[in-house]
């Protein structure tokens, strides 16, 4: 299969749809019901923020995507914990890029239904 971001044809890695570090902000025993409804109906129980999709290559997953997650953690963590903060221009850019990447990952994790077209990934 090919990576949704760089287009490389190689073995794909599993990537958390929402970052794994988010689960550390919740109790270890917090569980959620995941449900997809559409052409395919699927329902399962899992720990919070543990949904993964096998759609990105190792280089993207361990490269720019990992760097992006590290840079967005202090921004999002403060927001989630309702800490007073100012989001400067650089933080806004990081946050918006992360939000777009995450939306694309959510879209790719869906088993059926409407998909964002490939041109958005390029």
C-alpha distances in whole Angstrom, upper triangle without the diagonal:
4,7,9,12,12,9,8,6,6,7,7,11,13,15,18,18,22,23,24,27,28,29,31,33,34,36,34,34,33,31,30,29,25,25,23,25,24,22,21,24,23,26,26,28,26,28,28,25,22,20,16,13,9,8,9,9,13,14,14,15,18,19,20,19,21,24,24,24,27,29,29,30,34,33,32,34,37,36,35,38,40,42,44,42,41,38,38,37,34,33,33,30,28,29,28,24,24,24,22,19,20,20,17,16,18,17,13,15,17,16,18,20,20,17,18,17,14,17,18,15,16
4,6,9,8,5,5,4,6,8,7,11,13,14,17,17,21,22,23,26,27,28,31,33,34,36,34,35,34,32,30,30,26,26,24,26,25,24,23,26,25,27,27,29,27,28,28,25,23,20,17,13,10,7,8,8,11,12,12,13,16,17,17,16,19,21,21,22,25,26,26,28,32,31,30,32,35,34,34,37,39,40,42,39,39,35,36,34,31,31,30,27,26,26,25,22,21,22,20,17,18,19,15,14,17,16,13,15,17,17,18,20,20,16,16,15,12,14,15,12,13
4,5,6,5,5,7,8,9,7,9,11,11,15,15,18,18,20,23,24,25,28,30,31,33,31,33,31,30,28,28,25,25,23,25,25,24,23,26,24,26,26,28,26,26,25,22,20,18,15,11,9,6,4,5,9,10,8,10,13,13,13,13,15,18,17,18,21,22,23,24,28,27,26,29,32,31,30,34,35,36,38,36,35,32,32,30,27,27,26,24,22,23,21,18,18,19,16,13,15,16,12,12,15,14,11,13,16,17,19,20,19,16,15,14,11,13,13,10,11
4,6,6,8,10,11,12,10,11,12,12,14,13,16,17,20,23,23,25,27,29,30,32,31,32,31,29,27,27,23,23,21,23,22,22,22,24,23,25,25,27,25,26,24,21,20,17,14,11,10,6,6,8,12,12,10,11,15,14,14,12,16,18,17,18,21,22,21,23,27,26,25,27,30,29,29,32,33,35,36,34,33,30,30,28,26,25,24,21,20,20,19,16,15,16,13,11,13,13,9,9,12,11,9,12,14,15,16,17,16,12,11,10,8,10,10,7,9
4,6,8,11,12,14,11,13,14,12,15,14,16,17,20,22,23,25,27,28,30,33,31,33,31,30,28,29,25,26,24,26,25,26,25,27,26,28,28,29,27,27,25,22,21,19,16,13,12,9,7,8,11,10,7,10,13,12,11,10,14,15,14,16,19,19,19,21,25,24,23,26,28,27,28,31,32,33,34,32,31,27,27,25,23,22,22,19,17,18,17,13,13,15,12,9,12,13,10,10,14,13,11,14,17,19,20,20,19,15,13,12,9,10,9,6,7
4,6,9,11,13,12,13,15,15,18,17,20,20,22,24,26,28,29,31,33,35,34,36,34,33,32,32,28,29,27,29,29,28,28,30,29,31,31,32,30,30,28,25,24,22,19,16,14,11,8,8,11,9,7,11,13,12,11,12,15,16,16,18,20,21,21,24,27,26,26,28,31,30,31,34,35,36,37,34,33,29,29,27,24,24,24,21,19,21,19,16,16,18,15,13,16,17,13,14,17,17,15,17,20,21,23,23,22,18,16,15,11,12,12,8,8
4,6,9,12,11,14,16,16,19,19,21,22,24,27,28,29,32,33,35,37,36,37,36,34,32,32,29,29,27,29,27,27,27,29,28,30,30,32,30,31,30,26,25,22,19,16,14,10,9,9,12,11,10,13,16,15,15,15,18,19,19,21,23,24,25,27,30,29,29,31,34,33,33,36,38,39,40,37,36,33,32,30,28,28,27,24,23,24,22,19,19,21,18,15,18,18,14,15,18,17,14,17,19,20,21,22,21,17,16,14,10,11,13,9,9
4,6,9,9,12,15,16,19,20,23,23,24,27,28,30,32,34,35,37,36,37,36,35,33,33,30,30,28,30,30,29,28,30,29,31,31,33,31,31,30,27,25,23,19,16,14,11,9,7,10,10,10,12,14,14,15,15,18,19,20,21,24,25,26,28,31,31,30,32,35,35,35,38,40,40,41,39,38,35,34,32,29,29,29,26,25,26,25,21,21,23,20,17,20,21,17,17,20,19,16,19,21,22,23,25,24,20,19,17,14,15,16,13,12
4,7,9,12,15,17,20,21,24,24,26,28,30,31,33,35,36,38,36,38,37,35,34,33,30,30,28,30,29,28,27,29,28,31,30,32,30,31,31,28,26,23,20,16,13,11,10,8,11,12,12,14,16,17,18,18,20,22,23,24,26,28,28,30,34,34,33,35,38,37,37,40,42,43,44,42,41,38,38,36,33,33,32,29,28,29,28,24,24,25,23,20,22,22,19,18,21,20,17,19,21,21,22,24,24,20,20,18,15,17,18,15,15
4,6,10,13,15,19,20,23,23,24,27,28,29,31,34,35,36,34,35,35,33,32,32,29,29,28,30,29,28,27,29,28,30,29,30,29,29,29,26,24,22,18,15,12,10,9,7,9,10,12,13,15,16,17,17,19,21,22,23,25,27,28,29,33,33,32,34,37,37,36,39,41,42,44,41,41,38,38,36,33,33,33,30,28,29,28,25,24,26,24,20,22,23,20,18,21,21,17,19,21,21,23,25,25,22,22,21,18,20,21,17,18
4,7,10,13,16,18,21,21,21,24,26,27,29,31,32,33,31,32,32,30,29,29,26,27,26,28,28,27,25,27,25,27,26,27,25,26,27,24,21,19,15,13,9,9,9,7,8,11,12,12,14,16,18,17,18,21,22,22,24,26,27,28,31,32,31,32,36,35,34,37,40,40,43,41,41,38,38,36,34,33,33,30,28,29,28,25,24,25,24,20,21,22,19,17,20,20,16,17,20,19,22,25,25,22,22,22,19,22,22,19,20
4,7,9,13,14,17,17,18,21,23,23,25,28,29,30,28,29,29,27,26,26,23,24,23,25,25,25,23,25,23,24,23,24,22,23,23,20,18,16,12,9,6,6,5,5,7,10,10,9,12,14,15,14,15,18,19,19,21,24,24,25,28,29,27,29,32,32,31,34,36,37,39,37,37,34,35,33,31,30,30,27,25,25,25,22,20,22,20,17,17,19,16,14,16,17,13,14,17,17,20,22,22,19,19,19,17,20,20,16,18
4,6,10,12,15,14,15,18,20,20,22,25,25,27,24,26,25,24,24,24,21,23,22,25,26,25,23,24,22,23,21,22,20,20,20,17,15,13,9,8,5,7,6,6,6,9,9,7,10,12,14,12,13,16,17,16,19,21,21,22,25,26,25,26,29,29,28,31,33,34,36,35,35,32,33,32,29,28,28,26,23,24,24,21,19,20,20,16,16,18,16,13,15,17,13,13,17,17,20,23,23,20,20,21,19,22,21,17,19
4,7,9,12,12,12,15,17,17,19,22,22,23,21,22,22,20,20,20,17,19,19,22,23,23,21,22,19,20,18,18,16,16,16,14,11,10,6,5,4,7,7,9,9,12,11,8,11,14,15,12,13,17,17,15,18,21,20,20,24,25,23,23,27,27,25,28,31,32,34,33,34,31,32,31,29,27,27,26,23,22,23,20,18,19,18,15,14,16,14,11,13,15,12,11,14,15,18,21,21,19,19,21,19,22,21,18,20
4,6,9,8,9,13,14,14,17,19,20,22,20,21,20,19,19,19,17,19,18,22,23,24,22,22,20,20,18,18,16,15,15,11,10,8,5,5,6,7,7,9,9,12,10,7,10,12,13,10,10,14,13,12,15,17,16,17,20,21,19,20,24,23,22,25,27,28,31,29,30,27,28,28,25,23,24,22,19,19,19,17,14,15,15,12,11,13,12,8,11,13,11,10,14,15,19,21,21,18,18,20,18,21,19,16,19
4,5,5,6,10,10,11,14,16,16,18,17,18,17,16,15,16,14,16,17,20,22,23,21,21,18,18,16,16,13,12,11,8,6,6,4,7,9,10,10,13,13,15,13,10,12,14,15,11,11,14,13,11,14,16,15,15,18,19,16,17,21,20,19,21,24,25,28,27,28,25,27,27,24,22,22,21,18,17,18,16,13,14,15,12,9,12,12,8,9,13,11,10,13,15,18,20,20,18,18,21,20,22,20,17,21
4,6,9,12,11,12,15,16,17,19,18,19,17,16,15,15,13,14,14,18,19,21,19,19,17,17,16,16,13,13,11,8,8,6,5,6,10,10,11,14,15,17,14,11,14,16,15,12,13,16,14,12,15,17,15,15,19,18,16,17,20,19,18,21,23,25,27,26,27,24,26,26,24,21,21,20,17,16,16,15,12,11,12,9,7,9,9,5,6,9,9,7,10,13,16,17,17,15,15,18,18,20,17,15,19
4,6,9,7,9,12,13,14,16,16,18,15,15,14,15,13,15,16,19,21,23,22,21,19,18,17,16,13,12,10,6,7,7,8,10,13,14,14,17,17,19,16,13,15,17,16,12,12,15,13,10,13,15,12,12,16,15,12,13,17,16,14,17,19,21,24,23,24,21,23,23,22,19,19,19,16,14,15,14,10,10,12,10,7,9,11,8,8,12,12,11,13,16,19,20,19,18,17,20,20,22,19,18,21
4,5,6,8,10,11,13,16,15,17,16,16,15,18,16,19,20,23,25,27,25,24,22,21,19,18,15,13,10,7,8,9,9,12,14,15,14,16,16,17,15,12,13,15,14,10,10,12,11,7,10,12,10,9,13,14,11,12,15,15,14,16,19,20,23,22,23,20,22,23,21,18,18,18,15,13,15,14,10,11,13,11,9,12,13,10,11,15,15,14,17,20,22,23,23,21,20,23,22,24,21,19,22
4,5,6,8,10,11,13,12,15,14,14,14,17,16,19,20,24,26,28,26,25,22,20,18,16,13,10,9,6,7,9,10,13,15,16,16,18,17,18,16,13,14,16,16,13,11,14,13,10,11,14,13,11,14,16,13,13,17,17,15,17,20,21,24,23,25,23,25,26,23,20,22,21,18,17,19,18,14,15,17,15,12,15,17,13,14,18,17,15,18,21,24,25,25,24,23,26,25,27,24,22,25
4,5,5,7,10,12,12,15,14,15,16,19,19,22,23,27,29,31,29,28,25,24,21,19,15,12,11,9,10,13,13,16,18,20,19,20,19,20,18,15,15,17,17,14,12,13,13,9,10,12,11,8,11,13,11,10,13,14,12,14,17,18,21,20,22,21,23,24,22,18,20,20,17,16,18,18,14,15,18,16,14,17,19,16,16,20,20,19,22,24,27,28,28,26,26,28,28,29,26,24,27
4,5,6,8,11,11,14,12,13,14,17,16,20,21,25,27,30,28,26,24,22,20,17,14,11,8,7,9,12,14,17,19,20,20,22,21,22,20,17,18,19,19,15,14,16,14,11,12,14,11,9,11,12,9,8,12,12,10,11,15,16,19,19,21,20,22,23,22,18,19,20,17,15,17,17,14,14,17,16,13,16,18,15,15,19,20,18,20,23,26,27,26,25,25,28,27,29,26,24,27
4,5,6,8,8,10,9,10,11,15,15,18,21,24,27,29,27,25,22,20,17,15,11,8,6,6,8,11,13,17,19,21,21,23,22,24,22,19,19,21,21,18,16,19,17,14,15,17,15,12,15,16,13,11,15,15,12,13,17,18,22,22,24,23,26,27,25,22,23,24,21,19,21,21,17,17,20,18,15,18,20,17,16,20,21,18,20,23,26,27,27,26,26,29,29,31,28,27,30
4,5,7,7,11,10,13,15,18,19,22,25,28,31,33,31,29,26,23,21,18,14,11,9,9,11,15,16,20,22,24,23,25,24,25,23,20,20,22,22,19,17,19,18,14,14,17,15,12,14,15,13,11,14,15,12,12,16,17,21,21,24,23,26,27,25,22,24,25,21,20,22,22,19,19,22,21,18,21,23,20,20,24,24,22,24,27,30,31,31,30,30,32,32,34,31,29,32
4,7,9,12,10,13,15,18,19,22,25,28,31,34,31,29,27,24,22,19,16,12,10,10,13,16,18,22,24,26,25,27,26,27,25,22,22,24,23,20,19,20,19,15,15,17,15,11,13,14,11,8,11,12,9,9,13,14,18,19,21,21,24,26,24,21,22,24,21,19,21,22,18,19,22,21,18,21,23,21,20,24,25,23,25,28,30,31,31,30,30,33,33,34,31,30,33
4,6,8,7,10,12,15,17,20,23,26,30,32,30,28,25,22,19,16,13,10,8,10,12,15,18,22,25,26,27,29,28,29,27,24,25,27,26,23,21,23,22,18,19,21,18,15,16,17,14,12,14,15,11,11,15,17,20,22,24,24,27,29,28,24,25,27,24,21,24,25,21,21,24,23,20,22,24,22,20,24,25,22,24,27,29,30,31,30,30,34,34,36,32,31,34
4,5,5,9,12,16,18,21,24,28,31,33,31,28,25,22,19,16,13,10,9,12,13,17,20,23,26,28,29,31,29,31,30,26,27,29,29,26,24,26,25,21,21,24,21,18,20,21,18,15,18,18,15,14,18,20,23,25,28,28,31,33,31,28,29,30,27,25,28,28,24,24,27,26,23,25,27,24,23,27,27,24,26,28,31,32,33,33,33,36,37,39,35,34,37
4,6,8,12,15,17,21,24,27,30,33,30,27,24,21,18,14,11,8,9,11,12,15,18,22,24,27,27,29,27,30,28,25,25,28,28,25,23,25,25,21,21,24,22,19,21,23,20,17,20,21,17,17,21,23,26,27,30,30,33,34,33,29,30,31,28,26,29,29,25,25,28,26,23,25,27,24,23,26,26,23,25,27,30,32,33,32,33,36,36,38,35,34,37
4,6,10,13,15,19,22,25,29,31,28,25,22,19,15,12,10,7,9,12,12,15,19,22,25,28,28,30,30,32,30,27,28,30,31,27,26,28,27,24,25,27,25,22,24,25,22,20,23,23,19,19,23,25,29,30,33,32,35,37,35,32,33,34,31,28,30,31,27,26,29,27,24,26,28,25,23,27,27,23,25,26,29,31,32,32,33,36,37,39,36,35,38
4,7,10,13,16,20,23,26,29,26,23,20,17,14,10,9,6,6,10,11,14,17,21,24,26,27,30,29,31,29,26,27,30,29,26,25,27,26,22,24,26,23,21,22,23,20,18,21,20,17,17,20,23,26,28,30,30,33,34,33,30,30,31,28,26,28,28,24,24,26,25,22,23,25,22,20,24,25,21,22,24,27,28,29,29,30,34,34,37,34,33,36
4,7,10,13,16,19,23,25,22,20,16,13,10,7,5,4,5,9,10,12,15,19,22,24,26,28,28,31,29,25,27,30,30,26,25,28,26,23,25,27,24,22,24,25,21,20,23,22,19,20,23,25,29,30,32,31,34,36,34,31,31,32,29,26,28,28,25,24,26,24,21,22,24,21,19,22,22,19,20,21,24,25,27,27,28,32,33,35,32,31,35
4,6,10,13,16,19,22,19,17,14,10,8,6,6,6,6,9,10,10,14,17,21,23,25,28,28,30,28,25,27,29,29,25,25,28,26,23,25,27,24,22,25,25,21,20,23,22,18,20,23,26,29,30,32,30,34,34,33,30,30,31,28,25,26,27,23,22,24,23,19,19,21,19,16,19,20,16,17,18,21,22,23,24,25,29,30,32,30,29,33
4,6,10,13,16,19,16,13,10,7,6,5,7,9,9,11,11,11,15,17,20,22,25,28,29,31,29,26,28,31,30,26,27,30,28,25,27,29,26,25,28,27,23,23,26,24,21,23,25,29,32,32,34,33,36,36,35,32,31,32,30,27,28,28,25,23,24,23,20,20,21,19,16,18,19,15,15,16,18,19,21,22,24,28,29,32,29,29,33
4,7,10,14,16,13,11,8,6,5,6,7,10,9,10,10,8,12,14,17,19,22,25,26,28,26,23,26,28,28,24,25,28,26,23,26,28,25,24,27,26,23,23,26,24,21,24,26,29,32,32,34,32,35,35,34,31,30,30,28,25,25,25,22,21,22,21,17,17,18,16,13,15,15,12,11,12,15,16,18,19,21,24,25,28,26,25,29
4,6,10,13,10,7,6,4,7,9,11,14,13,13,13,11,14,15,18,20,23,26,27,30,28,25,28,30,30,26,27,30,28,25,29,30,27,27,30,29,25,26,29,27,24,27,28,32,34,34,36,34,36,36,35,32,31,31,30,27,27,27,24,22,22,21,18,17,18,16,13,14,15,12,10,11,12,13,16,17,20,23,25,27,25,25,29
4,7,9,7,6,5,6,9,12,14,16,16,15,15,12,14,14,17,18,21,25,27,29,26,25,28,30,29,25,27,30,28,26,29,31,28,28,31,30,26,28,30,28,26,29,30,33,36,36,36,34,37,36,35,33,31,31,29,27,26,26,23,21,21,20,18,16,16,15,12,12,13,10,7,8,8,10,12,14,17,20,22,25,23,23,27
4,7,6,5,7,9,12,15,17,20,19,19,19,16,17,17,20,21,24,28,30,32,29,28,31,33,32,29,30,33,31,29,33,34,31,31,34,32,29,30,33,30,28,31,33,36,38,38,39,36,39,38,38,35,33,33,32,29,28,28,26,23,23,23,20,18,19,18,14,14,15,13,9,9,8,9,12,14,17,20,23,26,24,25,28
4,5,6,9,12,15,18,20,23,22,22,21,18,19,18,20,21,24,28,30,32,30,28,32,34,32,29,31,34,32,30,34,35,32,33,36,34,31,33,35,33,31,34,35,38,40,40,40,38,40,39,39,36,34,34,33,30,29,29,27,24,23,23,21,19,19,18,15,14,15,13,10,9,6,6,10,12,16,18,21,24,23,24,27
4,7,10,13,17,20,22,25,25,24,23,19,20,18,20,20,24,27,30,32,30,29,33,34,33,30,33,35,33,32,36,37,34,35,38,37,34,36,38,36,34,37,38,41,43,43,43,40,42,41,41,39,37,36,35,33,31,30,29,27,25,25,23,21,20,19,17,15,15,14,11,8,6,7,11,13,17,18,21,24,24,24,27
4,6,10,13,17,19,22,22,21,20,17,17,16,18,19,23,26,28,31,29,27,31,33,32,29,31,34,32,31,34,36,33,34,37,36,33,34,37,35,32,36,37,40,42,42,43,40,42,41,40,38,36,36,34,32,31,30,28,26,25,24,22,20,20,19,16,15,15,13,10,7,6,9,13,14,18,20,22,25,25,25,28
4,7,10,14,16,20,20,20,19,16,17,17,19,21,24,27,30,32,30,28,32,34,33,30,31,34,32,31,34,36,33,33,36,35,32,33,36,33,31,34,36,39,41,41,42,40,42,41,41,38,36,36,35,32,31,31,29,26,26,25,23,21,21,19,17,16,16,14,11,9,9,11,15,16,20,22,24,28,27,27,30
4,7,11,13,16,17,17,16,13,15,15,17,19,23,26,27,30,28,26,29,32,31,28,29,32,30,28,32,33,31,31,34,33,30,31,34,32,29,32,34,37,39,39,40,38,41,40,39,36,35,35,33,31,30,30,27,25,25,24,21,20,20,18,15,16,15,12,10,9,11,13,16,17,21,23,25,28,27,26,30
4,7,10,14,14,15,14,12,15,16,19,21,24,27,28,31,29,27,29,32,32,28,29,32,30,28,31,33,30,29,32,32,28,29,32,30,27,29,32,35,37,38,39,37,40,40,39,36,35,35,33,30,30,30,27,25,26,25,21,21,21,19,16,17,17,14,12,12,14,16,19,20,23,26,27,30,29,28,32
4,7,10,12,13,12,10,13,15,18,20,23,26,27,30,28,25,28,30,31,27,27,30,29,26,29,31,29,28,31,31,27,27,30,29,26,28,30,33,36,37,38,36,39,40,38,35,35,35,32,30,30,30,26,25,26,24,21,21,22,19,16,18,18,14,14,14,16,18,21,22,24,27,28,31,30,29,32
4,7,9,11,10,10,14,16,19,22,24,27,27,30,28,25,27,30,30,27,26,30,28,25,28,30,28,26,29,29,25,25,28,27,23,25,28,31,34,35,37,35,38,39,37,34,34,34,31,29,30,30,26,25,26,25,21,22,23,20,17,20,20,16,16,17,19,21,24,24,26,29,30,33,31,30,34
4,6,8,7,8,11,14,17,20,22,24,24,27,26,22,24,27,27,24,23,26,25,22,24,27,24,23,26,26,23,22,25,25,21,23,26,28,32,32,34,33,36,36,34,31,31,32,29,27,28,27,24,23,24,23,19,20,21,18,16,19,19,15,16,17,20,22,24,24,26,29,29,32,30,28,32
4,6,6,9,12,15,18,21,22,24,24,27,25,21,23,26,26,22,21,24,23,20,22,24,22,20,23,23,20,19,22,22,18,20,23,25,29,29,32,30,33,34,32,29,29,30,27,25,26,26,22,22,24,22,19,20,22,18,17,20,20,17,18,20,23,24,26,26,27,30,30,33,30,29,32
4,6,8,12,15,18,20,21,24,24,26,24,21,22,25,24,20,20,22,21,18,20,22,19,17,20,20,17,16,19,18,15,17,20,22,26,26,28,27,30,31,29,26,26,27,24,21,23,23,19,19,21,19,16,17,19,16,15,18,19,15,17,19,22,23,24,24,25,28,28,31,28,27,30
4,6,9,12,15,17,18,21,20,22,20,17,19,21,21,17,16,19,18,14,17,19,16,15,18,18,15,15,18,17,14,17,20,22,25,25,26,25,27,28,26,23,23,24,21,18,20,19,16,15,17,16,12,14,16,13,12,15,16,13,15,17,20,21,22,21,22,25,25,27,24,23,26
4,6,10,13,15,16,19,19,21,19,16,18,20,20,17,16,20,18,15,18,20,18,17,20,21,18,18,21,21,18,20,23,25,28,28,30,28,30,30,28,26,26,26,23,21,22,21,18,18,19,17,14,16,16,13,12,16,15,12,14,16,19,21,22,21,22,25,25,27,25,23,26
4,7,10,13,14,17,18,20,18,15,18,20,20,16,17,20,19,16,19,21,19,19,22,22,19,20,23,22,20,22,25,27,30,29,31,28,31,31,29,26,26,25,23,21,21,20,17,17,17,15,12,13,14,10,9,12,12,8,11,12,16,18,19,18,19,22,22,25,22,21,24
4,7,9,11,13,14,17,15,12,15,17,18,14,15,18,17,15,18,21,19,19,23,23,20,21,24,24,22,24,27,29,31,31,32,29,31,30,28,26,26,25,22,21,21,19,16,17,17,14,12,13,13,9,9,12,10,7,11,12,15,18,19,17,18,20,20,22,21,18,22
4,6,8,11,13,16,14,11,15,17,17,14,15,19,18,16,20,22,20,21,24,24,22,23,27,26,24,27,29,31,34,32,33,30,32,31,29,27,26,25,22,21,21,19,17,17,16,13,11,13,11,7,8,10,7,5,9,10,13,16,16,14,15,17,16,19,18,16,19
4,6,9,10,13,12,10,14,16,17,14,15,19,19,18,21,23,22,23,26,27,24,26,29,29,27,30,32,34,36,35,35,32,33,32,30,28,28,26,24,23,23,20,18,19,18,15,14,15,13,10,12,12,9,8,11,12,15,18,18,16,16,17,16,19,18,16,18
4,7,10,12,10,10,13,15,15,13,15,18,17,17,20,22,21,22,26,26,24,26,29,28,27,30,33,34,36,34,34,31,32,30,28,27,26,24,22,22,21,18,17,17,15,12,13,13,10,8,11,11,7,8,11,12,15,17,17,14,14,14,13,16,15,12,14
4,7,8,6,6,10,11,11,10,12,15,15,15,18,20,19,21,24,24,23,25,28,28,27,30,32,33,35,33,33,29,30,28,26,25,25,22,20,20,20,17,15,17,15,11,12,14,11,9,13,13,10,11,15,16,18,20,20,16,16,16,13,16,15,12,13
4,6,6,6,9,10,11,10,12,15,16,16,18,20,21,22,26,26,25,27,30,30,29,32,34,35,37,35,34,31,31,30,27,26,27,24,21,22,22,19,18,20,18,14,16,18,15,13,16,17,14,15,18,19,22,24,23,20,19,19,16,18,18,14,15
4,6,5,6,8,10,10,10,13,15,15,17,19,20,21,24,25,25,26,29,30,29,31,34,34,36,34,34,31,31,30,27,26,27,24,21,23,23,20,18,21,20,16,17,20,17,15,18,19,17,17,21,22,25,27,26,23,22,22,19,21,20,17,18
4,6,5,5,8,9,10,12,13,15,16,18,19,21,24,25,24,26,29,29,29,32,34,34,35,33,33,30,29,28,24,24,25,22,20,22,22,18,17,20,19,15,17,20,17,16,20,21,18,19,23,24,27,28,27,24,22,22,19,20,20,16,16
4,6,5,6,6,8,10,11,12,14,15,17,18,21,22,21,23,26,26,26,29,31,31,33,30,30,27,26,25,22,21,22,19,17,18,18,15,14,16,15,12,14,16,14,13,16,17,15,17,20,22,24,25,24,21,19,19,16,18,16,13,13
4,6,7,5,6,9,10,10,12,15,15,16,20,20,20,21,24,25,24,27,29,29,31,29,29,26,27,25,22,21,22,20,17,18,18,15,13,16,15,12,13,16,14,12,15,17,15,15,19,21,23,25,24,21,20,20,18,20,18,15,16
4,7,6,5,8,10,10,11,14,15,16,19,21,20,21,24,25,25,27,29,29,31,29,29,26,27,26,22,21,23,21,17,19,20,17,15,18,18,14,15,19,17,15,18,20,18,19,23,24,27,29,28,25,23,24,22,23,21,18,19
4,6,5,6,9,10,11,13,15,16,19,20,20,22,24,25,25,28,30,29,31,28,28,25,25,23,20,19,21,18,15,18,18,15,14,17,17,14,16,19,17,16,19,21,19,20,24,26,28,30,28,25,23,23,21,22,20,16,17
4,5,5,6,9,10,10,12,14,17,17,18,20,22,23,23,26,27,27,28,26,25,22,21,20,16,16,17,15,12,14,15,11,11,14,14,11,13,16,15,14,18,19,18,20,23,26,27,28,27,23,21,21,19,19,17,14,15
4,5,5,6,9,10,11,12,16,16,16,18,20,21,21,23,25,25,27,24,24,21,21,20,17,16,17,15,12,13,14,10,9,12,12,8,10,13,12,11,15,16,15,16,20,23,25,25,24,21,19,20,18,19,16,13,15
4,5,5,6,9,10,11,14,15,15,16,19,20,20,22,24,24,26,24,24,21,22,21,18,16,18,16,13,14,16,13,11,14,15,12,12,16,16,14,17,19,18,18,22,25,27,28,27,24,22,24,22,23,20,17,19
4,6,5,6,9,10,13,14,15,16,18,20,20,22,24,23,25,22,22,19,19,18,15,14,16,14,11,13,15,12,11,14,15,12,14,17,17,16,19,21,21,21,25,28,30,30,29,26,24,25,23,23,21,18,19
4,5,5,6,9,11,11,12,14,16,17,18,20,22,21,22,20,19,16,17,16,12,11,13,11,7,9,11,8,7,11,11,9,11,14,14,14,16,19,19,19,23,26,28,28,26,23,21,23,21,21,18,16,17
4,5,5,6,10,10,10,11,14,15,15,17,19,19,21,19,19,17,18,18,15,12,14,13,9,10,12,10,7,11,12,10,10,14,15,13,15,18,18,18,22,25,27,27,26,24,22,24,22,23,20,18,20
4,6,6,8,10,11,11,14,15,16,17,19,19,20,18,19,16,17,17,14,12,15,14,10,11,14,13,11,14,16,14,14,18,18,17,19,22,22,22,25,28,31,31,30,27,26,27,26,26,23,21,23
4,6,7,8,10,11,13,14,15,17,18,17,18,16,16,13,13,14,10,9,11,11,7,9,12,11,9,13,15,13,14,17,18,18,20,23,23,23,26,30,32,32,30,28,25,27,26,26,23,21,22
4,6,5,6,8,10,11,12,14,15,15,16,14,14,11,13,13,11,8,10,10,6,6,10,9,7,10,13,12,12,15,17,16,17,20,21,21,24,28,29,29,28,25,23,26,25,25,21,20,22
4,5,5,6,8,10,10,12,14,13,15,14,15,13,15,16,14,11,13,14,10,10,13,13,10,12,15,14,13,17,19,17,18,22,22,22,25,28,30,31,29,27,26,28,27,28,24,23,25
4,6,5,6,9,10,11,12,11,12,11,12,11,13,15,13,10,12,14,11,10,14,15,13,15,18,17,17,20,22,21,22,25,26,26,28,32,34,34,32,30,29,31,30,30,27,26,28
4,6,6,7,9,10,11,10,11,9,9,8,10,12,11,7,9,11,9,8,11,13,11,12,15,16,15,18,20,20,20,23,25,25,27,31,32,32,30,28,26,29,29,29,25,24,26
4,5,5,6,8,10,10,12,11,12,10,13,15,14,10,11,13,10,8,11,13,10,11,14,14,13,15,18,18,18,21,22,22,24,28,29,29,28,26,25,27,27,28,24,23,26
4,5,5,6,8,8,11,11,13,13,15,18,16,13,14,16,14,12,15,16,13,14,18,18,16,18,21,20,20,23,25,24,26,29,31,31,30,29,28,30,30,31,27,26,29
4,6,5,6,5,7,7,10,10,14,16,16,12,14,16,14,12,16,18,15,16,19,20,18,20,23,23,23,26,28,27,29,32,34,34,33,31,30,33,33,33,29,28,31
4,5,5,6,8,8,10,10,14,16,16,12,13,15,14,11,14,16,14,14,18,18,17,18,22,21,21,24,26,25,27,30,32,31,30,29,27,30,31,31,27,27,29
4,5,8,11,11,14,14,17,19,19,15,16,18,16,13,16,18,15,14,18,19,16,18,21,20,19,23,25,24,25,29,30,30,29,28,27,30,31,32,28,27,30
4,6,9,11,14,15,18,21,21,17,18,21,19,16,19,21,18,18,22,22,20,22,25,24,23,26,28,27,29,32,34,33,33,32,31,34,35,35,31,31,34
4,6,9,12,13,17,20,20,16,17,20,19,16,19,21,19,18,22,23,21,22,26,25,24,27,30,29,30,34,35,34,33,33,31,35,35,36,32,32,34
4,6,10,12,15,18,18,15,16,20,18,16,19,22,20,20,23,24,23,24,28,27,27,30,32,31,33,36,38,37,36,35,33,36,37,37,33,33,35
4,7,10,13,17,17,14,16,19,18,16,19,22,21,21,24,25,24,26,29,29,29,31,34,33,35,38,40,39,37,36,34,37,38,37,34,33,36
4,6,9,13,14,11,12,16,15,14,17,19,18,19,22,23,22,24,27,27,27,30,32,32,34,38,39,38,36,35,33,35,35,35,31,31,33
4,6,10,11,9,10,13,14,13,15,18,18,18,21,23,22,24,27,27,28,30,32,32,34,38,39,38,36,34,32,34,34,33,30,30,31
4,7,8,6,6,10,10,9,11,14,14,15,17,19,19,21,23,24,25,27,29,29,31,35,36,35,33,31,28,31,31,30,26,26,27
4,6,5,6,9,10,10,12,14,15,16,18,20,21,22,24,26,27,28,30,31,33,37,38,37,34,32,29,31,31,29,26,26,27
4,5,5,6,9,10,11,12,14,15,17,18,20,21,23,24,26,27,29,30,32,36,36,35,33,30,27,29,28,27,23,23,24
4,5,5,6,9,10,11,12,14,16,17,18,20,21,23,24,26,27,29,31,35,35,35,32,30,27,28,27,26,22,22,22
4,5,5,6,8,10,10,12,14,15,16,18,20,21,22,24,26,27,29,32,34,33,30,28,25,27,27,26,22,22,23
4,5,5,6,9,10,10,12,14,15,16,18,20,21,22,24,26,27,31,32,31,28,26,23,25,25,24,20,20,21
4,5,5,6,8,10,11,12,14,15,17,18,20,21,23,24,26,30,31,30,27,25,21,23,22,21,17,17,18
4,6,5,6,9,10,11,12,14,15,16,18,20,21,22,25,28,29,29,27,24,21,23,22,21,18,17,18
4,6,5,6,9,10,10,12,14,15,16,18,20,21,23,27,28,27,25,23,20,22,22,21,18,17,19
4,5,5,6,9,10,10,12,14,15,16,18,20,22,25,26,25,22,20,17,19,19,18,15,15,17
4,5,5,6,9,10,11,12,14,15,17,19,21,24,25,24,22,19,16,18,17,16,13,12,14
4,5,5,6,9,10,10,12,14,15,16,19,22,24,23,21,19,16,18,18,18,14,13,16
4,6,5,6,9,10,10,12,14,15,17,21,22,21,19,17,14,17,17,17,14,13,16
4,5,5,6,9,10,11,12,14,16,20,20,19,17,14,11,14,14,13,10,10,12
4,6,5,6,9,10,11,12,15,18,19,19,17,14,12,14,13,14,10,9,12
4,5,5,6,9,10,11,13,16,18,18,16,14,12,15,15,16,13,12,15
4,5,5,6,9,10,11,15,16,15,13,11,9,12,13,14,11,11,15
4,5,5,6,9,10,14,14,14,12,9,7,10,10,12,9,8,12
4,5,5,6,9,12,14,14,13,11,10,13,12,15,12,10,14
4,5,5,7,10,12,12,12,10,10,13,14,16,14,13,17
4,5,6,9,9,9,8,6,7,10,11,14,12,11,15
4,5,8,9,10,10,7,8,10,11,14,12,11,15
4,6,9,11,11,10,11,14,14,17,16,15,18
4,6,7,9,8,11,13,15,18,17,16,20
4,7,10,10,13,15,16,20,19,18,22
4,7,8,12,13,15,19,18,18,22
4,6,10,12,15,18,17,18,21
4,7,9,12,15,14,15,18
4,6,9,11,11,12,15
4,7,8,7,9,12
4,6,6,8,10
4,5,5,7
4,5,5
4,6
4
